[in-house]
Amino acid sequence: MRIDKFLKVSRLIKRRTVANAACDAQKIELNGKPAKPGDRVKIGDTIAITFKGETTRYEVLSVQEHALKEDASSMYRRLS
């Protein structure tokens, strides 16, 4: 799954266009490297999101095409 779609489906970022813009602005890292919107996410990957000078890291636990709001948080685990 593309990282921009994963961020939207997991509800880490509310809209896919915002996820695209964040990737373009190099605010998203995938496994320690700046992510492009089309980069593929798989189970076990690490995602770092930087907003307002604060970086939060997540581990991908599952990749689903669709997730209910209640199930979205089960797709990742917060590391820091």
PyMOL Python script that loads the backbone (N, CA, C, O; Angstrom):
from pymol import cmd

cmd.read_pdbstr("""\
ATOM      1  N   MET A   1       0.847  -1.175   0.000  1.00  0.00           N
ATOM      2  CA  MET A   1       0.000   0.000   0.000  1.00  0.00           C
ATOM      3  C   MET A   1       0.894   1.240   0.000  1.00  0.00           C
ATOM      4  O   MET A   1       1.941   1.264   0.648  1.00  0.00           O
ATOM      5  N   ARG A   2       0.479   2.241  -0.715  1.00  0.00           N
ATOM      6  CA  ARG A   2       1.221   3.507  -0.756  1.00  0.00           C
ATOM      7  C   ARG A   2       1.190   4.175   0.617  1.00  0.00           C
ATOM      8  O   ARG A   2       0.205   4.054   1.345  1.00  0.00           O
ATOM      9  N   ILE A   3       2.263   4.878   0.971  1.00  0.00           N
ATOM     10  CA  ILE A   3       2.329   5.493   2.292  1.00  0.00           C
ATOM     11  C   ILE A   3       1.272   6.582   2.469  1.00  0.00           C
ATOM     12  O   ILE A   3       0.736   6.739   3.566  1.00  0.00           O
ATOM     13  N   ASP A   4       0.961   7.337   1.411  1.00  0.00           N
ATOM     14  CA  ASP A   4      -0.057   8.376   1.568  1.00  0.00           C
ATOM     15  C   ASP A   4      -1.420   7.769   1.894  1.00  0.00           C
ATOM     16  O   ASP A   4      -2.171   8.316   2.701  1.00  0.00           O
ATOM     17  N   LYS A   5      -1.734   6.645   1.270  1.00  0.00           N
ATOM     18  CA  LYS A   5      -3.008   5.973   1.564  1.00  0.00           C
ATOM     19  C   LYS A   5      -2.983   5.345   2.953  1.00  0.00           C
ATOM     20  O   LYS A   5      -3.985   5.395   3.667  1.00  0.00           O
ATOM     21  N   PHE A   6      -1.855   4.753   3.349  1.00  0.00           N
ATOM     22  CA  PHE A   6      -1.758   4.169   4.687  1.00  0.00           C
ATOM     23  C   PHE A   6      -1.990   5.229   5.761  1.00  0.00           C
ATOM     24  O   PHE A   6      -2.715   4.991   6.726  1.00  0.00           O
ATOM     25  N   LEU A   7      -1.377   6.392   5.592  1.00  0.00           N
ATOM     26  CA  LEU A   7      -1.537   7.462   6.583  1.00  0.00           C
ATOM     27  C   LEU A   7      -2.995   7.893   6.699  1.00  0.00           C
ATOM     28  O   LEU A   7      -3.456   8.223   7.792  1.00  0.00           O
ATOM     29  N   LYS A   8      -3.720   7.895   5.593  1.00  0.00           N
ATOM     30  CA  LYS A   8      -5.134   8.263   5.610  1.00  0.00           C
ATOM     31  C   LYS A   8      -5.995   7.155   6.208  1.00  0.00           C
ATOM     32  O   LYS A   8      -6.827   7.425   7.075  1.00  0.00           O
ATOM     33  N   VAL A   9      -5.811   5.910   5.759  1.00  0.00           N
ATOM     34  CA  VAL A   9      -6.628   4.792   6.248  1.00  0.00           C
ATOM     35  C   VAL A   9      -6.405   4.566   7.741  1.00  0.00           C
ATOM     36  O   VAL A   9      -7.351   4.267   8.470  1.00  0.00           O
ATOM     37  N   SER A  10      -5.163   4.707   8.202  1.00  0.00           N
ATOM     38  CA  SER A  10      -4.854   4.515   9.621  1.00  0.00           C
ATOM     39  C   SER A  10      -5.235   5.731  10.459  1.00  0.00           C
ATOM     40  O   SER A  10      -5.186   5.692  11.688  1.00  0.00           O
ATOM     41  N   ARG A  11      -5.610   6.798   9.786  1.00  0.00           N
ATOM     42  CA  ARG A  11      -6.026   8.044  10.413  1.00  0.00           C
ATOM     43  C   ARG A  11      -4.898   8.741  11.196  1.00  0.00           C
ATOM     44  O   ARG A  11      -5.156   9.505  12.126  1.00  0.00           O
ATOM     45  N   LEU A  12      -3.654   8.466  10.805  1.00  0.00           N
ATOM     46  CA  LEU A  12      -2.543   9.237  11.339  1.00  0.00           C
ATOM     47  C   LEU A  12      -2.577  10.645  10.754  1.00  0.00           C
ATOM     48  O   LEU A  12      -2.196  11.611  11.415  1.00  0.00           O
ATOM     49  N   ILE A  13      -3.038  10.754   9.504  1.00  0.00           N
ATOM     50  CA  ILE A  13      -3.286  12.035   8.845  1.00  0.00           C
ATOM     51  C   ILE A  13      -4.682  11.940   8.240  1.00  0.00           C
ATOM     52  O   ILE A  13      -5.036  10.920   7.649  1.00  0.00           O
ATOM     53  N   LYS A  14      -5.475  13.000   8.385  1.00  0.00           N
ATOM     54  CA  LYS A  14      -6.900  12.920   8.049  1.00  0.00           C
ATOM     55  C   LYS A  14      -7.213  12.804   6.565  1.00  0.00           C
ATOM     56  O   LYS A  14      -8.175  12.134   6.188  1.00  0.00           O
ATOM     57  N   ARG A  15      -6.413  13.448   5.715  1.00  0.00           N
ATOM     58  CA  ARG A  15      -6.712  13.421   4.275  1.00  0.00           C
ATOM     59  C   ARG A  15      -5.482  13.007   3.488  1.00  0.00           C
ATOM     60  O   ARG A  15      -4.347  13.298   3.866  1.00  0.00           O
ATOM     61  N   ARG A  16      -5.735  12.326   2.394  1.00  0.00           N
ATOM     62  CA  ARG A  16      -4.638  11.847   1.556  1.00  0.00           C
ATOM     63  C   ARG A  16      -3.876  13.005   0.925  1.00  0.00           C
ATOM     64  O   ARG A  16      -2.660  12.913   0.751  1.00  0.00           O
ATOM     65  N   THR A  17      -4.555  14.083   0.581  1.00  0.00           N
ATOM     66  CA  THR A  17      -3.860  15.238  -0.008  1.00  0.00           C
ATOM     67  C   THR A  17      -2.907  15.866   1.001  1.00  0.00           C
ATOM     68  O   THR A  17      -1.837  16.348   0.629  1.00  0.00           O
ATOM     69  N   VAL A  18      -3.288  15.865   2.269  1.00  0.00           N
ATOM     70  CA  VAL A  18      -2.404  16.385   3.320  1.00  0.00           C
ATOM     71  C   VAL A  18      -1.201  15.453   3.481  1.00  0.00           C
ATOM     72  O   VAL A  18      -0.078  15.917   3.681  1.00  0.00           O
ATOM     73  N   ALA A  19      -1.431  14.150   3.396  1.00  0.00           N
ATOM     74  CA  ALA A  19      -0.335  13.182   3.469  1.00  0.00           C
ATOM     75  C   ALA A  19       0.628  13.373   2.297  1.00  0.00           C
ATOM     76  O   ALA A  19       1.844  13.308   2.478  1.00  0.00           O
ATOM     77  N   ASN A  20       0.091  13.609   1.095  1.00  0.00           N
ATOM     78  CA  ASN A  20       0.934  13.888  -0.078  1.00  0.00           C
ATOM     79  C   ASN A  20       1.790  15.121   0.152  1.00  0.00           C
ATOM     80  O   ASN A  20       2.993  15.106  -0.109  1.00  0.00           O
ATOM     81  N   ALA A  21       1.170  16.189   0.643  1.00  0.00           N
ATOM     82  CA  ALA A  21       1.892  17.441   0.888  1.00  0.00           C
ATOM     83  C   ALA A  21       2.972  17.247   1.952  1.00  0.00           C
ATOM     84  O   ALA A  21       4.067  17.795   1.827  1.00  0.00           O
ATOM     85  N   ALA A  22       2.674  16.476   2.990  1.00  0.00           N
ATOM     86  CA  ALA A  22       3.656  16.220   4.044  1.00  0.00           C
ATOM     87  C   ALA A  22       4.849  15.441   3.495  1.00  0.00           C
ATOM     88  O   ALA A  22       5.991  15.718   3.863  1.00  0.00           O
ATOM     89  N   CYS A  23       4.598  14.484   2.633  1.00  0.00           N
ATOM     90  CA  CYS A  23       5.691  13.735   1.999  1.00  0.00           C
ATOM     91  C   CYS A  23       6.531  14.656   1.119  1.00  0.00           C
ATOM     92  O   CYS A  23       7.761  14.607   1.156  1.00  0.00           O
ATOM     93  N   ASP A  24       5.869  15.487   0.336  1.00  0.00           N
ATOM     94  CA  ASP A  24       6.583  16.416  -0.545  1.00  0.00           C
ATOM     95  C   ASP A  24       7.433  17.404   0.243  1.00  0.00           C
ATOM     96  O   ASP A  24       8.485  17.833  -0.230  1.00  0.00           O
ATOM     97  N   ALA A  25       6.978  17.769   1.452  1.00  0.00           N
ATOM     98  CA  ALA A  25       7.716  18.701   2.310  1.00  0.00           C
ATOM     99  C   ALA A  25       8.743  17.978   3.180  1.00  0.00           C
ATOM    100  O   ALA A  25       9.351  18.591   4.056  1.00  0.00           O
ATOM    101  N   GLN A  26       8.939  16.683   2.947  1.00  0.00           N
ATOM    102  CA  GLN A  26       9.889  15.840   3.682  1.00  0.00           C
ATOM    103  C   GLN A  26       9.608  15.814   5.183  1.00  0.00           C
ATOM    104  O   GLN A  26      10.536  15.815   5.992  1.00  0.00           O
ATOM    105  N   LYS A  27       8.330  15.790   5.554  1.00  0.00           N
ATOM    106  CA  LYS A  27       7.932  15.684   6.956  1.00  0.00           C
ATOM    107  C   LYS A  27       7.607  14.246   7.340  1.00  0.00           C
ATOM    108  O   LYS A  27       7.299  13.962   8.497  1.00  0.00           O
ATOM    109  N   ILE A  28       7.676  13.340   6.369  1.00  0.00           N
ATOM    110  CA  ILE A  28       7.401  11.926   6.599  1.00  0.00           C
ATOM    111  C   ILE A  28       8.648  11.126   6.229  1.00  0.00           C
ATOM    112  O   ILE A  28       9.222  11.322   5.158  1.00  0.00           O
ATOM    113  N   GLU A  29       9.063  10.223   7.121  1.00  0.00           N
ATOM    114  CA  GLU A  29      10.172   9.321   6.832  1.00  0.00           C
ATOM    115  C   GLU A  29       9.674   7.889   6.900  1.00  0.00           C
ATOM    116  O   GLU A  29       8.846   7.548   7.745  1.00  0.00           O
ATOM    117  N   LEU A  30      10.176   7.063   6.015  1.00  0.00           N
ATOM    118  CA  LEU A  30       9.864   5.641   5.995  1.00  0.00           C
ATOM    119  C   LEU A  30      11.175   4.891   6.169  1.00  0.00           C
ATOM    120  O   LEU A  30      12.047   4.944   5.302  1.00  0.00           O
ATOM    121  N   ASN A  31      11.312   4.198   7.284  1.00  0.00           N
ATOM    122  CA  ASN A  31      12.535   3.456   7.615  1.00  0.00           C
ATOM    123  C   ASN A  31      13.774   4.353   7.570  1.00  0.00           C
ATOM    124  O   ASN A  31      14.823   3.948   7.070  1.00  0.00           O
ATOM    125  N   GLY A  32      13.642   5.569   8.095  1.00  0.00           N
ATOM    126  CA  GLY A  32      14.776   6.477   8.212  1.00  0.00           C
ATOM    127  C   GLY A  32      15.104   7.293   6.976  1.00  0.00           C
ATOM    128  O   GLY A  32      16.063   8.065   6.989  1.00  0.00           O
ATOM    129  N   LYS A  33      14.331   7.142   5.908  1.00  0.00           N
ATOM    130  CA  LYS A  33      14.579   7.899   4.676  1.00  0.00           C
ATOM    131  C   LYS A  33      13.357   8.739   4.344  1.00  0.00           C
ATOM    132  O   LYS A  33      12.230   8.317   4.605  1.00  0.00           O
ATOM    133  N   PRO A  34      13.561   9.931   3.769  1.00  0.00           N
ATOM    134  CA  PRO A  34      12.398  10.743   3.379  1.00  0.00           C
ATOM    135  C   PRO A  34      11.478   9.959   2.443  1.00  0.00           C
ATOM    136  O   PRO A  34      11.933   9.335   1.484  1.00  0.00           O
ATOM    137  N   ALA A  35      10.186  10.003   2.736  1.00  0.00           N
ATOM    138  CA  ALA A  35       9.211   9.218   1.968  1.00  0.00           C
ATOM    139  C   ALA A  35       8.625  10.030   0.828  1.00  0.00           C
ATOM    140  O   ALA A  35       8.410  11.236   0.943  1.00  0.00           O
ATOM    141  N   LYS A  36       8.373   9.343  -0.272  1.00  0.00           N
ATOM    142  CA  LYS A  36       7.613   9.910  -1.384  1.00  0.00           C
ATOM    143  C   LYS A  36       6.197   9.360  -1.262  1.00  0.00           C
ATOM    144  O   LYS A  36       6.017   8.271  -0.717  1.00  0.00           O
ATOM    145  N   PRO A  37       5.186  10.079  -1.752  1.00  0.00           N
ATOM    146  CA  PRO A  37       3.798   9.614  -1.603  1.00  0.00           C
ATOM    147  C   PRO A  37       3.551   8.207  -2.132  1.00  0.00           C
ATOM    148  O   PRO A  37       2.665   7.516  -1.630  1.00  0.00           O
ATOM    149  N   GLY A  38       4.302   7.768  -3.123  1.00  0.00           N
ATOM    150  CA  GLY A  38       4.081   6.459  -3.725  1.00  0.00           C
ATOM    151  C   GLY A  38       4.892   5.327  -3.117  1.00  0.00           C
ATOM    152  O   GLY A  38       4.777   4.184  -3.558  1.00  0.00           O
ATOM    153  N   ASP A  39       5.718   5.625  -2.105  1.00  0.00           N
ATOM    154  CA  ASP A  39       6.506   4.565  -1.472  1.00  0.00           C
ATOM    155  C   ASP A  39       5.590   3.528  -0.836  1.00  0.00           C
ATOM    156  O   ASP A  39       4.544   3.862  -0.279  1.00  0.00           O
ATOM    157  N   ARG A  40       5.996   2.268  -0.926  1.00  0.00           N
ATOM    158  CA  ARG A  40       5.180   1.162  -0.417  1.00  0.00           C
ATOM    159  C   ARG A  40       5.468   0.902   1.062  1.00  0.00           C
ATOM    160  O   ARG A  40       6.621   0.898   1.494  1.00  0.00           O
ATOM    161  N   VAL A  41       4.395   0.684   1.829  1.00  0.00           N
ATOM    162  CA  VAL A  41       4.476   0.376   3.253  1.00  0.00           C
ATOM    163  C   VAL A  41       4.183  -1.109   3.433  1.00  0.00           C
ATOM    164  O   VAL A  41       3.278  -1.658   2.804  1.00  0.00           O
ATOM    165  N   LYS A  42       4.966  -1.753   4.305  1.00  0.00           N
ATOM    166  CA  LYS A  42       4.697  -3.153   4.636  1.00  0.00           C
ATOM    167  C   LYS A  42       4.810  -3.336   6.152  1.00  0.00           C
ATOM    168  O   LYS A  42       5.344  -2.480   6.857  1.00  0.00           O
ATOM    169  N   ILE A  43       4.302  -4.457   6.629  1.00  0.00           N
ATOM    170  CA  ILE A  43       4.320  -4.740   8.061  1.00  0.00           C
ATOM    171  C   ILE A  43       5.762  -4.730   8.559  1.00  0.00           C
ATOM    172  O   ILE A  43       6.651  -5.309   7.934  1.00  0.00           O
ATOM    173  N   GLY A  44       5.982  -4.058   9.703  1.00  0.00           N
ATOM    174  CA  GLY A  44       7.307  -3.961  10.294  1.00  0.00           C
ATOM    175  C   GLY A  44       8.040  -2.678   9.956  1.00  0.00           C
ATOM    176  O   GLY A  44       9.051  -2.369  10.587  1.00  0.00           O
ATOM    177  N   ASP A  45       7.561  -1.919   8.978  1.00  0.00           N
ATOM    178  CA  ASP A  45       8.184  -0.643   8.620  1.00  0.00           C
ATOM    179  C   ASP A  45       8.019   0.367   9.750  1.00  0.00           C
ATOM    180  O   ASP A  45       7.096   0.272  10.560  1.00  0.00           O
ATOM    181  N   THR A  46       8.935   1.337   9.789  1.00  0.00           N
ATOM    182  CA  THR A  46       8.873   2.423  10.754  1.00  0.00           C
ATOM    183  C   THR A  46       8.568   3.720  10.008  1.00  0.00           C
ATOM    184  O   THR A  46       9.209   4.042   9.008  1.00  0.00           O
ATOM    185  N   ILE A  47       7.579   4.455  10.512  1.00  0.00           N
ATOM    186  CA  ILE A  47       7.188   5.736   9.924  1.00  0.00           C
ATOM    187  C   ILE A  47       7.436   6.823  10.954  1.00  0.00           C
ATOM    188  O   ILE A  47       7.031   6.688  12.109  1.00  0.00           O
ATOM    189  N   ALA A  48       8.098   7.900  10.549  1.00  0.00           N
ATOM    190  CA  ALA A  48       8.313   9.060  11.412  1.00  0.00           C
ATOM    191  C   ALA A  48       7.584  10.246  10.798  1.00  0.00           C
ATOM    192  O   ALA A  48       7.744  10.543   9.614  1.00  0.00           O
ATOM    193  N   ILE A  49       6.778  10.921  11.617  1.00  0.00           N
ATOM    194  CA  ILE A  49       6.010  12.078  11.161  1.00  0.00           C
ATOM    195  C   ILE A  49       6.461  13.281  11.973  1.00  0.00           C
ATOM    196  O   ILE A  49       6.440  13.249  13.204  1.00  0.00           O
ATOM    197  N   THR A  50       6.872  14.351  11.279  1.00  0.00           N
ATOM    198  CA  THR A  50       7.313  15.569  11.947  1.00  0.00           C
ATOM    199  C   THR A  50       6.334  16.691  11.650  1.00  0.00           C
ATOM    200  O   THR A  50       6.155  17.080  10.496  1.00  0.00           O
ATOM    201  N   PHE A  51       5.701  17.209  12.692  1.00  0.00           N
ATOM    202  CA  PHE A  51       4.822  18.366  12.592  1.00  0.00           C
ATOM    203  C   PHE A  51       5.122  19.302  13.740  1.00  0.00           C
ATOM    204  O   PHE A  51       5.268  18.872  14.885  1.00  0.00           O
ATOM    205  N   LYS A  52       5.213  20.580  13.432  1.00  0.00           N
ATOM    206  CA  LYS A  52       5.468  21.618  14.432  1.00  0.00           C
ATOM    207  C   LYS A  52       6.727  21.316  15.246  1.00  0.00           C
ATOM    208  O   LYS A  52       6.764  21.543  16.455  1.00  0.00           O
ATOM    209  N   GLY A  53       7.750  20.805  14.574  1.00  0.00           N
ATOM    210  CA  GLY A  53       9.032  20.560  15.212  1.00  0.00           C
ATOM    211  C   GLY A  53       9.093  19.313  16.079  1.00  0.00           C
ATOM    212  O   GLY A  53      10.137  19.032  16.667  1.00  0.00           O
ATOM    213  N   GLU A  54       8.016  18.566  16.175  1.00  0.00           N
ATOM    214  CA  GLU A  54       7.984  17.361  17.001  1.00  0.00           C
ATOM    215  C   GLU A  54       7.868  16.129  16.106  1.00  0.00           C
ATOM    216  O   GLU A  54       7.012  16.071  15.223  1.00  0.00           O
ATOM    217  N   THR A  55       8.733  15.153  16.341  1.00  0.00           N
ATOM    218  CA  THR A  55       8.723  13.929  15.546  1.00  0.00           C
ATOM    219  C   THR A  55       8.136  12.785  16.356  1.00  0.00           C
ATOM    220  O   THR A  55       8.528  12.553  17.500  1.00  0.00           O
ATOM    221  N   THR A  56       7.198  12.078  15.754  1.00  0.00           N
ATOM    222  CA  THR A  56       6.580  10.910  16.368  1.00  0.00           C
ATOM    223  C   THR A  56       6.829   9.719  15.458  1.00  0.00           C
ATOM    224  O   THR A  56       6.662   9.810  14.242  1.00  0.00           O
ATOM    225  N   ARG A  57       7.231   8.601  16.054  1.00  0.00           N
ATOM    226  CA  ARG A  57       7.549   7.397  15.285  1.00  0.00           C
ATOM    227  C   ARG A  57       6.502   6.312  15.539  1.00  0.00           C
ATOM    228  O   ARG A  57       5.989   6.153  16.646  1.00  0.00           O
ATOM    229  N   TYR A  58       6.207   5.571  14.466  1.00  0.00           N
ATOM    230  CA  TYR A  58       5.216   4.498  14.527  1.00  0.00           C
ATOM    231  C   TYR A  58       5.766   3.261  13.837  1.00  0.00           C
ATOM    232  O   TYR A  58       6.550   3.361  12.893  1.00  0.00           O
ATOM    233  N   GLU A  59       5.348   2.093  14.314  1.00  0.00           N
ATOM    234  CA  GLU A  59       5.650   0.830  13.652  1.00  0.00           C
ATOM    235  C   GLU A  59       4.370   0.321  12.996  1.00  0.00           C
ATOM    236  O   GLU A  59       3.307   0.327  13.615  1.00  0.00           O
ATOM    237  N   VAL A  60       4.473  -0.114  11.756  1.00  0.00           N
ATOM    238  CA  VAL A  60       3.315  -0.626  11.021  1.00  0.00           C
ATOM    239  C   VAL A  60       3.045  -2.058  11.478  1.00  0.00           C
ATOM    240  O   VAL A  60       3.914  -2.924  11.377  1.00  0.00           O
ATOM    241  N   LEU A  61       1.821  -2.302  11.986  1.00  0.00           N
ATOM    242  CA  LEU A  61       1.430  -3.630  12.464  1.00  0.00           C
ATOM    243  C   LEU A  61       0.572  -4.382  11.458  1.00  0.00           C
ATOM    244  O   LEU A  61       0.621  -5.610  11.394  1.00  0.00           O
ATOM    245  N   SER A  62      -0.214  -3.652  10.673  1.00  0.00           N
ATOM    246  CA  SER A  62      -1.031  -4.288   9.636  1.00  0.00           C
ATOM    247  C   SER A  62      -1.290  -3.285   8.523  1.00  0.00           C
ATOM    248  O   SER A  62      -1.250  -2.072   8.731  1.00  0.00           O
ATOM    249  N   VAL A  63      -1.554  -3.816   7.345  1.00  0.00           N
ATOM    250  CA  VAL A  63      -1.850  -2.993   6.178  1.00  0.00           C
ATOM    251  C   VAL A  63      -3.215  -3.435   5.661  1.00  0.00           C
ATOM    252  O   VAL A  63      -3.382  -4.572   5.219  1.00  0.00           O
ATOM    253  N   GLN A  64      -4.190  -2.528   5.719  1.00  0.00           N
ATOM    254  CA  GLN A  64      -5.552  -2.824   5.285  1.00  0.00           C
ATOM    255  C   GLN A  64      -6.001  -1.756   4.301  1.00  0.00           C
ATOM    256  O   GLN A  64      -5.666  -0.582   4.460  1.00  0.00           O
ATOM    257  N   GLU A  65      -6.751  -2.152   3.293  1.00  0.00           N
ATOM    258  CA  GLU A  65      -7.261  -1.198   2.309  1.00  0.00           C
ATOM    259  C   GLU A  65      -8.295  -0.256   2.921  1.00  0.00           C
ATOM    260  O   GLU A  65      -8.378   0.916   2.553  1.00  0.00           O
ATOM    261  N   HIS A  66      -9.083  -0.786   3.863  1.00  0.00           N
ATOM    262  CA  HIS A  66     -10.106   0.010   4.535  1.00  0.00           C
ATOM    263  C   HIS A  66     -10.093  -0.356   6.009  1.00  0.00           C
ATOM    264  O   HIS A  66      -9.824  -1.503   6.365  1.00  0.00           O
ATOM    265  N   ALA A  67     -10.385   0.617   6.868  1.00  0.00           N
ATOM    266  CA  ALA A  67     -10.463   0.342   8.299  1.00  0.00           C
ATOM    267  C   ALA A  67     -11.526   1.239   8.911  1.00  0.00           C
ATOM    268  O   ALA A  67     -11.619   2.425   8.595  1.00  0.00           O
ATOM    269  N   LEU A  68     -12.316   0.657   9.780  1.00  0.00           N
ATOM    270  CA  LEU A  68     -13.276   1.457  10.532  1.00  0.00           C
ATOM    271  C   LEU A  68     -12.524   2.348  11.500  1.00  0.00           C
ATOM    272  O   LEU A  68     -11.389   2.054  11.874  1.00  0.00           O
ATOM    273  N   LYS A  69     -13.151   3.426  11.901  1.00  0.00           N
ATOM    274  CA  LYS A  69     -12.515   4.375  12.806  1.00  0.00           C
ATOM    275  C   LYS A  69     -12.010   3.673  14.069  1.00  0.00           C
ATOM    276  O   LYS A  69     -10.924   3.973  14.566  1.00  0.00           O
ATOM    277  N   GLU A  70     -12.814   2.731  14.579  1.00  0.00           N
ATOM    278  CA  GLU A  70     -12.452   2.025  15.803  1.00  0.00           C
ATOM    279  C   GLU A  70     -11.254   1.096  15.606  1.00  0.00           C
ATOM    280  O   GLU A  70     -10.515   0.823  16.553  1.00  0.00           O
ATOM    281  N   ASP A  71     -11.062   0.613  14.383  1.00  0.00           N
ATOM    282  CA  ASP A  71      -9.993  -0.346  14.102  1.00  0.00           C
ATOM    283  C   ASP A  71      -8.719   0.301  13.566  1.00  0.00           C
ATOM    284  O   ASP A  71      -7.689  -0.366  13.464  1.00  0.00           O
ATOM    285  N   ALA A  72      -8.768   1.565  13.227  1.00  0.00           N
ATOM    286  CA  ALA A  72      -7.630   2.222  12.578  1.00  0.00           C
ATOM    287  C   ALA A  72      -6.383   2.211  13.458  1.00  0.00           C
ATOM    288  O   ALA A  72      -5.277   2.032  12.948  1.00  0.00           O
ATOM    289  N   SER A  73      -6.538   2.397  14.758  1.00  0.00           N
ATOM    290  CA  SER A  73      -5.369   2.459  15.635  1.00  0.00           C
ATOM    291  C   SER A  73      -4.676   1.106  15.790  1.00  0.00           C
ATOM    292  O   SER A  73      -3.553   1.052  16.291  1.00  0.00           O
ATOM    293  N   SER A  74      -5.315   0.020  15.374  1.00  0.00           N
ATOM    294  CA  SER A  74      -4.677  -1.296  15.455  1.00  0.00           C
ATOM    295  C   SER A  74      -3.708  -1.525  14.294  1.00  0.00           C
ATOM    296  O   SER A  74      -3.024  -2.547  14.250  1.00  0.00           O
ATOM    297  N   MET A  75      -3.647  -0.589  13.365  1.00  0.00           N
ATOM    298  CA  MET A  75      -2.761  -0.720  12.213  1.00  0.00           C
ATOM    299  C   MET A  75      -1.327  -0.294  12.525  1.00  0.00           C
ATOM    300  O   MET A  75      -0.420  -0.564  11.737  1.00  0.00           O
ATOM    301  N   TYR A  76      -1.110   0.369  13.664  1.00  0.00           N
ATOM    302  CA  TYR A  76       0.215   0.873  14.005  1.00  0.00           C
ATOM    303  C   TYR A  76       0.413   0.849  15.515  1.00  0.00           C
ATOM    304  O   TYR A  76      -0.536   0.714  16.287  1.00  0.00           O
ATOM    305  N   ARG A  77       1.680   0.984  15.911  1.00  0.00           N
ATOM    306  CA  ARG A  77       2.032   1.100  17.321  1.00  0.00           C
ATOM    307  C   ARG A  77       2.952   2.303  17.452  1.00  0.00           C
ATOM    308  O   ARG A  77       3.920   2.437  16.704  1.00  0.00           O
ATOM    309  N   ARG A  78       2.651   3.172  18.397  1.00  0.00           N
ATOM    310  CA  ARG A  78       3.475   4.363  18.608  1.00  0.00           C
ATOM    311  C   ARG A  78       4.759   3.969  19.325  1.00  0.00           C
ATOM    312  O   ARG A  78       4.724   3.294  20.354  1.00  0.00           O
ATOM    313  N   LEU A  79       5.883   4.392  18.778  1.00  0.00           N
ATOM    314  CA  LEU A  79       7.186   4.086  19.359  1.00  0.00           C
ATOM    315  C   LEU A  79       7.710   5.240  20.201  1.00  0.00           C
ATOM    316  O   LEU A  79       8.298   5.017  21.259  1.00  0.00           O
ATOM    317  N   SER A  80       7.505   6.466  19.747  1.00  0.00           N
ATOM    318  CA  SER A  80       7.958   7.636  20.512  1.00  0.00           C
ATOM    319  C   SER A  80       7.191   8.863  20.102  1.00  0.00           C
ATOM    320  O   SER A  80       7.430   9.947  20.635  1.00  0.00           O
TER     321      SER A  80
END
""", "prot")
cmd.dss("prot")
cmd.show_as("cartoon", "prot")
cmd.util.cbc("prot")
cmd.orient("prot")
